[in-house]
Protein backbone atom coordinates (compact mmCIF):
# COMPACT_ATOMS: atom_id res chain seq x y z
CA UNK A 1 0.00 0.00 0.00
CA UNK A 2 1.10 3.52 -0.69
CA UNK A 3 1.87 5.84 2.23
CA UNK A 4 1.98 9.62 1.94
CA UNK A 5 3.52 12.01 4.42
CA UNK A 6 1.88 15.41 4.65
CA UNK A 7 3.99 18.12 6.24
CA UNK A 8 1.75 19.58 8.95
CA UNK A 9 1.93 19.09 12.73
CA UNK A 10 -1.10 16.81 12.74
CA UNK A 11 -1.14 14.68 9.58
CA UNK A 12 0.75 11.52 8.96
CA UNK A 13 -0.64 9.41 6.20
CA UNK A 14 1.27 6.30 6.93
CA UNK A 15 0.75 3.05 8.81
CA UNK A 16 -1.60 4.68 11.34
CA UNK A 17 -3.21 3.35 14.51
CA UNK A 18 -3.91 -0.32 14.98
CA UNK A 19 -4.91 -2.63 17.83
CA UNK A 20 -2.00 -3.33 20.25
CA UNK A 21 -1.98 -7.03 19.27
CA UNK A 22 -3.96 -7.35 16.03
CA UNK A 23 -5.35 -10.74 15.08
CA UNK A 24 -5.28 -11.97 11.51
CA UNK A 25 -8.46 -12.98 9.74
CA UNK A 26 -7.39 -16.58 10.30
CA UNK A 27 -7.58 -16.04 14.07
CA UNK A 28 -11.02 -14.43 13.87
CA UNK A 29 -12.36 -17.29 11.76
CA UNK A 30 -10.91 -19.83 14.15
CA UNK A 31 -12.29 -18.25 17.33
CA UNK A 32 -15.76 -17.71 15.88
CA UNK A 33 -15.69 -13.91 15.68
CA UNK A 34 -16.72 -14.15 12.04
CA UNK A 35 -17.78 -17.01 9.78
CA UNK A 36 -16.62 -17.82 6.27
CA UNK A 37 -19.65 -16.40 4.47
CA UNK A 38 -19.63 -13.16 6.44
CA UNK A 39 -15.88 -12.75 5.91
CA UNK A 40 -16.35 -13.39 2.18
CA UNK A 41 -19.06 -10.72 2.01
CA UNK A 42 -16.82 -8.13 3.67
CA UNK A 43 -13.87 -9.14 1.48
CA UNK A 44 -15.90 -8.87 -1.71
CA UNK A 45 -17.30 -5.49 -0.69
CA UNK A 46 -13.89 -4.00 0.14
CA UNK A 47 -12.38 -5.40 -3.06
CA UNK A 48 -15.05 -3.49 -5.02
CA UNK A 49 -14.32 -0.30 -3.04
CA UNK A 50 -17.36 -0.51 -0.79
CA UNK A 51 -17.02 1.40 2.47
CA UNK A 52 -17.16 -0.50 5.79
CA UNK A 53 -17.88 0.49 9.39
CA UNK A 54 -17.63 -1.97 12.30
CA UNK A 55 -19.90 -1.06 15.22
CA UNK A 56 -20.27 -2.50 18.71
CA UNK A 57 -21.23 -1.49 22.22
CA UNK A 58 -18.56 -2.34 24.83
CA UNK A 59 -15.14 -0.74 24.62
CA UNK A 60 -12.38 -3.20 23.82
CA UNK A 61 -14.77 -5.52 21.99
CA UNK A 62 -12.48 -5.83 18.97
CA UNK A 63 -13.96 -3.46 16.40
CA UNK A 64 -10.57 -2.20 15.20
CA UNK A 65 -9.21 -5.75 15.24
CA UNK A 66 -11.92 -6.92 12.84
CA UNK A 67 -11.54 -3.90 10.57
CA UNK A 68 -7.78 -4.30 10.30
CA UNK A 69 -8.12 -8.04 9.68
CA UNK A 70 -9.98 -7.46 6.41
CA UNK A 71 -7.80 -4.61 5.11
CA UNK A 72 -5.81 -7.01 2.87
CA UNK A 73 -8.95 -7.12 0.69
CA UNK A 74 -8.38 -3.52 -0.44
CA UNK A 75 -7.57 -3.46 -4.16
CA UNK A 76 -4.19 -2.38 -5.45
CA UNK A 77 -3.32 0.41 -5.60
CA UNK A 78 -5.09 1.81 -2.54
CA UNK A 79 -3.63 4.76 -0.67
CA UNK A 80 -4.61 4.72 3.01
CA UNK A 81 -5.26 8.10 4.57
CA UNK A 82 -5.60 8.00 8.37
CA UNK A 83 -7.79 10.81 9.66
CA UNK A 84 -6.54 12.55 12.80
CA UNK A 85 -9.72 13.10 14.78
CA UNK A 86 -10.30 16.65 15.96
CA UNK A 87 -6.97 17.65 14.39
CA UNK A 88 -8.11 16.69 10.88
CA UNK A 89 -7.95 19.57 8.38
CA UNK A 90 -8.97 17.58 5.26
CA UNK A 91 -6.03 19.13 3.43
CA UNK A 92 -5.68 15.90 1.46
CA UNK A 93 -8.68 16.97 -0.61
CA UNK A 94 -6.52 19.71 -2.14
CA UNK A 95 -3.44 17.52 -2.55
CA UNK A 96 -2.90 16.40 -6.14
CA UNK A 97 -1.06 13.30 -4.91
CA UNK A 98 -4.33 11.95 -3.53
CA UNK A 99 -6.61 10.32 -6.08
CA UNK A 100 -10.05 9.76 -4.50
CA UNK A 101 -10.83 6.70 -6.59
CA UNK A 102 -7.66 5.01 -5.25
CA UNK A 103 -7.82 6.29 -1.65
CA UNK A 104 -9.36 4.96 1.56
CA UNK A 105 -10.07 7.16 4.59
CA UNK A 106 -9.45 5.22 7.81
CA UNK A 107 -11.22 6.53 10.90
CA UNK A 108 -9.94 5.26 14.23
CA UNK A 109 -13.40 5.76 15.75
CA UNK A 110 -16.45 7.94 15.30
CA UNK A 111 -17.14 9.23 18.81
CA UNK A 112 -16.55 12.23 21.12
CA UNK A 113 -14.54 10.24 23.67
CA UNK A 114 -10.98 11.22 22.70
CA UNK A 115 -9.40 13.98 20.57
CA UNK A 116 -7.98 11.36 18.20
CA UNK A 117 -11.53 10.22 17.40
CA UNK A 118 -13.68 11.81 14.72
CA UNK A 119 -16.64 13.91 15.87
CA UNK A 120 -18.53 17.12 15.19
CA UNK A 121 -18.65 18.67 11.69
CA UNK A 122 -15.74 16.44 10.63
CA UNK A 123 -18.08 13.43 10.57
CA UNK A 124 -20.32 14.97 7.93
CA UNK A 125 -17.34 16.21 5.98
CA UNK A 126 -15.91 12.69 5.91
CA UNK A 127 -19.19 11.25 4.64
CA UNK A 128 -19.37 13.94 1.95
CA UNK A 129 -15.93 12.83 0.77
CA UNK A 130 -17.52 9.57 -0.35
CA UNK A 131 -19.25 11.49 -3.16
CA UNK A 132 -15.79 12.40 -4.48
CA UNK A 133 -14.83 8.70 -4.59
CA UNK A 134 -13.04 8.14 -1.26
CA UNK A 135 -13.63 4.78 0.40
CA UNK A 136 -14.47 5.06 4.13
CA UNK A 137 -13.29 2.48 6.70
CA UNK A 138 -14.25 3.18 10.30
CA UNK A 139 -15.31 1.91 13.69
CA UNK A 140 -18.04 3.36 15.90
CA UNK A 141 -20.01 2.68 19.08
CA UNK A 142 -23.50 1.26 18.77
CA UNK A 143 -25.25 -1.60 20.55
CA UNK A 144 -27.46 -1.97 17.50
CA UNK A 145 -27.55 -0.69 13.96
CA UNK A 146 -30.47 1.61 14.74
CA UNK A 147 -28.63 3.08 17.75
CA UNK A 148 -25.63 3.76 15.53
CA UNK A 149 -27.75 5.48 12.87
CA UNK A 150 -29.62 7.52 15.48
CA UNK A 151 -26.36 8.74 17.05
CA UNK A 152 -25.48 10.32 13.70
CA UNK A 153 -28.80 11.72 12.56
CA UNK A 154 -29.81 12.94 16.04
CA UNK A 155 -28.39 15.69 18.25
CA UNK A 156 -25.72 17.01 18.22
CA UNK A 157 -24.44 15.84 14.82
CA UNK A 158 -27.72 15.87 12.86
CA UNK A 159 -26.12 14.28 9.80
CA UNK A 160 -28.59 14.28 6.87
CA UNK A 161 -30.03 10.79 6.42
CA UNK A 162 -28.95 10.69 2.77
CA UNK A 163 -25.30 10.83 3.84
CA UNK A 164 -25.61 7.56 5.77
CA UNK A 165 -25.36 5.78 2.40
CA UNK A 166 -21.66 6.72 2.44
CA UNK A 167 -21.06 4.04 5.09
CA UNK A 168 -21.86 1.29 2.58
CA UNK A 169 -21.49 -1.86 4.69
CA UNK A 170 -22.00 -1.89 8.47
CA UNK A 171 -21.02 -4.94 10.56
CA UNK A 172 -22.41 -5.31 14.10
CA UNK A 173 -20.01 -6.98 16.56
CA UNK A 174 -21.55 -8.26 19.80
CA UNK A 175 -20.33 -10.23 22.83
CA UNK A 176 -20.91 -13.94 22.35
CA UNK A 177 -23.87 -15.02 24.52
CA UNK A 178 -22.98 -17.13 27.54
CA UNK A 179 -19.27 -17.20 26.79
CA UNK A 180 -16.19 -15.09 26.36
CA UNK A 181 -15.41 -13.66 22.97
CA UNK A 182 -17.47 -11.84 20.38
CA UNK A 183 -19.02 -12.44 17.00
CA UNK A 184 -20.42 -10.58 14.00
CA UNK A 185 -24.20 -10.93 14.30
CA UNK A 186 -25.51 -8.58 11.61
CA UNK A 187 -24.46 -7.08 8.28
CA UNK A 188 -26.23 -4.06 6.85
CA UNK A 189 -26.10 -2.44 3.43
CA UNK A 190 -26.71 1.32 3.20
CA UNK A 191 -27.51 2.58 -0.29
CA UNK A 192 -28.77 5.84 -1.81
CA UNK A 193 -32.49 5.90 -2.51
CA UNK A 194 -35.13 8.35 -3.68
CA UNK A 195 -36.10 8.94 -0.06
CA UNK A 196 -32.50 9.48 1.05
CA UNK A 197 -31.06 6.15 2.14
CA UNK A 198 -32.07 2.50 1.92
CA UNK A 199 -31.25 0.35 4.98
CA UNK A 200 -31.11 -3.36 4.17
CA UNK A 201 -29.97 -6.23 6.37
CA UNK A 202 -27.90 -8.72 4.38
CA UNK A 203 -28.60 -12.41 4.75
CA UNK A 204 -25.67 -14.85 5.08
CA UNK A 205 -23.92 -14.96 1.73
CA UNK A 206 -25.94 -11.99 0.47
CA UNK A 207 -24.40 -9.86 -2.24
CA UNK A 208 -23.41 -6.29 -1.30
CA UNK A 209 -24.35 -3.55 -3.74
CA UNK A 210 -22.07 -3.53 -6.77
CA UNK A 211 -20.76 -7.05 -6.13
CA UNK A 212 -21.46 -9.82 -8.65
CA UNK A 213 -21.77 -13.54 -7.98
CA UNK A 214 -18.42 -14.08 -9.70
CA UNK A 215 -16.76 -11.48 -7.45
CA UNK A 216 -18.28 -13.12 -4.38
CA UNK A 217 -16.89 -16.48 -5.49
CA UNK A 218 -13.47 -14.87 -5.98
CA UNK A 219 -13.64 -13.51 -2.44
CA UNK A 220 -14.37 -17.00 -1.07
CA UNK A 221 -11.29 -18.27 -2.84
CA UNK A 222 -9.22 -15.34 -1.62
CA UNK A 223 -9.91 -16.02 2.06
CA UNK A 224 -9.09 -19.73 1.78
CA UNK A 225 -5.52 -19.19 3.09
CA UNK A 226 -7.06 -17.76 6.26
CA UNK A 227 -9.47 -20.61 6.89
CA UNK A 228 -8.73 -23.03 9.75
CA UNK A 229 -8.95 -26.78 9.32
CA UNK A 230 -12.48 -26.85 10.72
CA UNK A 231 -13.73 -24.64 7.88
CA UNK A 232 -11.65 -26.08 5.03
CA UNK A 233 -14.40 -28.49 4.02
CA UNK A 234 -16.86 -25.62 3.53
CA UNK A 235 -14.51 -23.65 1.30
CA UNK A 236 -13.63 -26.77 -0.70
CA UNK A 237 -17.33 -27.41 -1.25
CA UNK A 238 -17.81 -23.84 -2.49
CA UNK A 239 -14.91 -24.22 -4.94
CA UNK A 240 -16.13 -27.55 -6.30
CA UNK A 241 -19.62 -26.14 -6.83
CA UNK A 242 -18.22 -23.43 -9.13
CA UNK A 243 -17.63 -24.83 -12.64
CA UNK A 244 -15.86 -21.64 -13.76
CA UNK A 245 -13.45 -21.48 -10.81
CA UNK A 246 -10.44 -20.92 -13.08
CA UNK A 247 -12.05 -17.74 -14.36
CA UNK A 248 -12.15 -16.32 -10.82
CA UNK A 249 -8.58 -15.40 -9.83
CA UNK A 250 -8.04 -15.01 -6.10
CA UNK A 251 -7.75 -11.43 -4.98
CA UNK A 252 -4.24 -10.23 -4.20
CA UNK A 253 -3.29 -10.66 -0.54
CA UNK A 254 -1.00 -7.96 0.81
CA UNK A 255 0.39 -7.27 4.29
CA UNK A 256 -1.31 -4.41 6.11
CA UNK A 257 1.91 -2.81 7.39
CA UNK A 258 0.09 -1.29 10.35
CA UNK A 259 1.84 0.53 13.16
CA UNK A 260 1.30 -1.03 16.56
CA UNK A 261 -0.10 1.60 18.91
CA UNK A 262 -2.53 1.44 21.84
CA UNK A 263 -5.03 3.64 20.00
CA UNK A 264 -8.34 2.17 18.94
CA UNK A 265 -10.53 -0.58 20.26
Long-range contacts (C-beta under 8 A, 24 or more apart in sequence): 1-74, 1-76, 1-77, 1-78, 1-79, 1-80, 1-254, 1-256, 1-257, 2-77, 2-78, 2-79, 2-80, 3-79, 3-80, 3-257, 4-79, 4-81, 4-95, 4-97, 4-98, 6-91, 6-92, 6-95, 8-89, 8-91, 10-84, 10-87, 10-88, 10-89, 11-84, 11-87, 11-88, 11-89, 11-91, 11-92, 12-82, 12-84, 13-79, 13-80, 13-81, 13-82, 13-92, 14-82, 14-259, 15-257, 15-258, 15-259, 16-80, 16-82, 16-106, 16-108, 16-258, 16-259, 17-64, 17-82, 17-108, 17-116, 17-259, 17-261, 17-263, 17-264, 18-64, 18-68, 18-256, 18-258, 18-259, 18-260, 18-261, 18-263, 18-264, 19-62, 19-64, 19-65, 19-68, 19-264, 19-265, 20-260, 20-261, 20-262, 21-260, 22-64, 22-65, 22-68, 22-69, 22-256, 22-258, 22-260, 23-62, 23-65, 23-69, 24-69, 24-226, 25-69, 25-70, 25-72, 25-223, 25-226, 26-225, 26-226, 26-227, 26-228, 27-69, 28-65, 28-66, 28-69, 29-223, 29-226, 29-227, 29-228, 29-231, 30-228, 30-230, 31-181, 32-176, 32-181, 32-183, 33-62, 33-66, 33-173, 33-181, 33-182, 33-183, 33-184, 34-66, 34-183, 34-184, 35-184, 35-204, 35-231, 36-220, 36-223, 36-227, 36-231, 36-234, 36-235, 37-204, 37-205, 38-171, 38-184, 38-187, 38-204, 39-70, 39-223, 39-226, 40-205, 40-216, 40-219, 40-220, 40-223, 41-169, 41-187, 41-202, 41-205, 41-206, 41-207, 41-208, 41-216, 41-219, 42-70, 42-73, 42-169, 42-171, 42-187, 43-70, 43-73, 43-219, 43-222, 43-223, 43-251, 44-73, 44-207, 44-208, 44-211, 44-215, 44-216, 44-218, 44-219, 45-168, 45-169, 45-208, 45-211, 46-70, 46-71, 46-73, 46-74, 46-135, 46-137, 47-73, 47-74, 47-75, 47-215, 47-218, 47-219, 47-222, 47-251, 48-75, 48-208, 48-210, 48-211, 48-215, 49-75, 49-101, 49-135, 50-135, 50-168, 50-169, 50-208, 50-209, 50-210, 50-211, 51-130, 51-135, 51-136, 51-137, 51-138, 51-166, 51-167, 51-168, 51-169, 52-136, 52-137, 52-138, 52-167, 52-168, 52-169, 52-170, 52-171, 53-110, 53-136, 53-137, 53-138, 53-139, 53-140, 53-148, 53-167, 53-168, 53-169, 53-170, 53-171, 54-138, 54-139, 54-140, 54-170, 54-171, 54-173, 55-139, 55-140, 55-141, 55-142, 55-145, 55-148, 55-170, 55-171, 55-172, 55-173, 56-139, 56-141, 56-142, 56-143, 56-172, 56-173, 56-174, 56-182, 57-141, 57-142, 57-143, 57-174, 58-175, 59-265, 60-265, 61-173, 61-174, 61-175, 61-182, 61-265, 62-173, 62-182, 62-265, 63-109, 63-139, 63-140, 63-173, 63-264, 63-265, 64-108, 64-109, 64-139, 64-264, 64-265, 66-171, 66-173, 66-184, 67-137, 67-138, 67-139, 68-256, 68-258, 71-137, 71-256, 71-258, 72-253, 72-254, 72-255, 72-256, 73-219, 73-222, 73-251, 74-104, 74-135, 74-254, 75-251, 75-252, 76-252, 76-254, 77-102, 78-102, 78-103, 78-104, 78-135, 79-103, 79-104, 80-104, 80-106, 81-105, 81-106, 81-134, 82-106, 82-108, 83-107, 83-108, 83-118, 83-122, 83-126, 84-116, 85-114, 85-115, 85-116, 85-117, 85-118, 85-119, 85-122, 86-115, 86-116, 86-117, 86-118, 86-119, 86-120, 86-122, 87-115, 87-116, 88-118, 88-122, 90-122, 90-125, 90-129, 93-129, 93-132, 100-129, 100-132, 100-133, 100-134, 101-133, 103-133, 103-134, 103-135, 104-134, 104-135, 104-136, 104-137, 105-129, 105-134, 105-135, 105-136, 105-137, 106-137, 106-138, 107-136, 107-137, 107-138, 107-139, 108-139, 108-263, 108-264, 109-138, 109-139, 109-140, 109-141, 109-264, 109-265, 110-138, 110-139, 110-140, 110-141, 110-152, 111-140, 111-141, 116-263, 119-157, 120-156, 120-157, 123-152, 123-157, 123-159, 124-157, 124-159, 124-160, 124-163, 126-166, 127-159, 127-163, 127-164, 127-166, 127-167, 128-163, 128-166, 129-166, 130-165, 130-166, 131-166, 136-166, 136-167, 136-168, 138-167, 139-264, 139-265, 142-172, 143-174, 144-172, 145-170, 145-172, 145-186, 145-188, 145-199, 145-201, 149-199, 160-196, 161-196, 161-197, 162-192, 162-196, 162-197, 163-197, 164-190, 164-196, 164-197, 164-199, 165-190, 165-191, 165-192, 165-193, 165-196, 165-197, 165-198, 166-190, 168-208, 168-209, 169-208, 214-244, 214-247, 214-248, 217-242, 217-245, 217-248, 218-248, 218-249, 218-250, 218-251, 219-251, 221-245, 221-248, 221-250, 222-250, 222-251, 222-253, 224-250, 225-253
